[in-house]
Amino acid sequence: MKNTSVIPLLDQWEKFIEENPQKDIYAFANWLLAAKQDQNKENRSPESDEVVENAVQAAILITRLQRYLGMYVKPTIKALGFTREHEYNFLYQVSKMNNPNKNDLSKENMVEFSTGRDIIRRLILKNLVSEKADPDDKRAAQLHLTAKGRKILDKSFDMIAETFTDFLGGLSLKEQVKLITLLTKLNKYQALKNNREILSYL
């Protein structure tokens, strides 16, 4: 197997997707781990080996935790009338952002504009979100929660609260704060590195 240690991570991801179009980030992390085990370690220091291994293990754990969270939240999301989590995420972020437009909301969710536009259209059809002309840019429209959207969102907080509390089960309050601090730091680093906006509501 080709020595992947000299290839930037993004290039590795693109190479992996090209060879495995049906695979996800979890499979990618395992692929990286397998590549690491096969590579020539003579050109690597023990410290750099440890950094790569830590990154791979963190990617696997974060992805696995994301799947657990999806399992816990999915029944509630469905009960609220949403077909996908993205719809709820968009609704929540409209409530947190300052009258966003479609483009800003799509960027916040790190999805293509066309995908974001379709999600927003479904929210509008459900009368959860409304569009109003942007006073500063007549070509754009601002997104606002409707009364129904606010009601659904308020209802969701009680329904999801227990799920999120249990998600951090096993961690003390001190450990939870430390985890959030580290994840926030990692998120900011990746956002700046990849020229992405840092989540405005965190």
N, C-alpha and C positions, 0 to 999 in steps of 0.2 A: 504494500500500500504506500502511496506517496506520502512523504513526510509533510504532514499538515501544519507542523509547528511554525513554518516560515510563511504560511499563507494567512493574511488578515482574517479575522473571524467572519466578517461579512462575506468575503470571497468564499470561505469554506461553506457558509450557509447557502450561497447561490449554487455552488458546485453540488452540494448535497441535494437541493431541491431539483436541480436539473436531472440528477441520477435517480431521485426518489420523489417524483411529483406528488405521490399520495401520502407521504409521511409528514409528521408534525415535529414541533420543537423537541418533544420528548424523545422521539426517535433520533433526532439530530444530536442530542446530548449523548445518547448511547453510541452513536456513530463516532463522535469526537473521542469518547473514552476508548473505543476500540482502536481508533487511529493512533491515539497516544501510546497504547500498549505495544503497537507494532513499530513505532518509529525508532530511529537510531538515537539512543540516549547519550551517546558519546559527545554529541554537540550541544547538550543541554546541561545546565547546572542543576543541582538538586533543588535549589530554590525556585527556578523557573518551572521545573516539573511539578512542584507543589502548587504553584500558582495556577497552572493549567488544570490540575486535578481538582483543586478547590472550585474553580469556575465551572467545571463540568458537573461536579456534585451539586453545587448551588443551583445550576440550571435545571437539573433533574428534580430536585426537591421543590423548587418554586413552581415548576410546571405541574408536579404531582399535587401540590397544595391547591393550585388553581383548579384542578379537576375535582378535588374534594369540595371546594367551595361551590363549584358549579352544581355538584350533586345536591348539596344542601339547599341552595337558593332556587334551583329549578322549579320545585313544586310551588313555592310562593310566587315566583314570577308568572307561572301558568295561572295560578288562582287569581292574580291581579288582572288577567286578560291579555298578557303579552305572549307573543309567540317565541320571542328570543330575548336573551339578556340585554342585547344591544339596545333594544327599544327602551327598556327600563333605565339603562345607563344614560341614554340621551335625555330622557325626561328628567332624571335627577340633575344632570349637568346644566340643563336649561335653567333649573331653579337656582343653581349656584353661580352661574356666569352672569355677566352684566349684559342682558339683552343680546345674546350672540347671534351671528348670522350663520347660515348653513355651512359655510366654509370653515369658520372658526370652530364650530361644534364638531365637525368631521375631524379636524386636526386634533382637537382635544381627545377624541376617541382613537386617534391613530388609524383611521380607515380612509379609503379612497373617497373622494368627493361624491362620486356616483353612488357608492354604497351608503354614505351618510345621507344623501339626498333621498334615497328610497326609504330609509328608516324614518326620516323626518316626515316624509309624505304620509307614511302609515300613522304616525302620531297625530298629524293634522286631521286625517280621515276619521280617527277615533275621537276627535275633538279634545285632545289632551294638550295640544300645542297650537298656538295661532301665529300668523305672520302679520307684521305691521311694517309699513314703509319706514326705512331708516331716514330720519330727518337730515342726516349728514351725507347720505349717499342714496339718491333716488333709484339707483340700479340694484341696490341690495335691500333685503328685508330682515328685520329683527324678529327673533323668535321669543315668544312669551308663553308662560303657562296659562292655561284656561282654568276656570273655576273647577272643572271636572278633573283636570290634570293635577291641580293642587290637592284635591280630595283624595285621588288615587295615591299620590305621593305620601300624604299624611298617613293614610291607611297602611301603606307599605312599611313605614318605619316600625310600627308595632309588630307587624308580621315577620319582618326580617331581623329585628333586634336580637331575638333569641338565637337565631342562626349565627350571627356575627359574634355574639358573646361566646357561644360554644366553639366557634372556629379558633379562638385563642385559648381554648381550654388547656389546662396544664401549665400555663405560664403565669407567673406572679405579675402584679401590676408593674413592678420594677422591670421585669423581663419584657413585658409588653411595650413599655416606653422605649427600652433599648432596641427592641426589634423594629419599631416604627422609625426610630432615629436612623438606624442603619439602612433600612429600606428607602427612606426619604433621601438619604445621602447617595445611595446607589441610583435611584431614579433621576436625581438631578444630574449626576455624572453622565448617565446614558443619554439624557435629554440634550445636554449641551454637546456631547460628542456626536450625536446623530442629527444635530440641528433641529431639534424638536422643542415644542413649547412645554415648559414645566407645568404640570397640572395646577390650574389657577385656584382651585378650591382646597388645596392641601397646605 
